[in-house]
């Protein structure tokens, strides 16, 4: 009888150990997926003929981003703006025709910004809260006009250089320099950027970073709200 009890006890211990091991293995990926910080992925100049592929890549890799749309393209492609929102992206204002705003008068700046607000909202993208001036060029007048439309001006901390022909490897390396709260400049139309998306996602995960939203209050990347 004693041997039977010992066998039963041994069996129970082995079962408990196996259960604990399985539970630990299950919990490990959950811990690995925890976000120790957030970064802002941004894509300028859309929507374009590349938007659908870009949205597919972002969604497949669990990434969300801020799409700084040009008003003229939003007005011409409302279905793509709606697709951006449906894919979980945030839509920002990138002027109507992408001019050098610092070379324009206040009325022209206002037209560029206000028409884009209307175009994005009319296309189903909501009313933007974030504004990125073309080329990152700004001054007091540009900032004041943007603020009058309820917009927070967003530049960037890291430039992927995709607009300048940067390779996919270089774009991935640029994303690898992001730290908590920082924002990277990329472009909707870049084939090399599209190819970089899966590796950008892998790199962020390896560093415990997640793609977040850009706070209109602080201008930095934060947890999606």
Secondary structure, DSSP 8 states (H G I E B T S, - for coil): -HHHHHHHHHHHHHHHHHHHHHHHHHHHHHHHT--SEEEEEEEEEES-TTHHHHHHHHHHTT---EEEE-HHHHHH-HHHHHHHHHTT-EEEE--SS---GGGS-HHHHHHHHHHHHHHHHHTTS----EE--GGG---HHHHHHHHHTT-EE---SEE--GGGT--HHHHHHHHTT--TT-EEEEETT-HHHHHHHHHHHHHHHHTTEEE-EE-TTTSSEE---
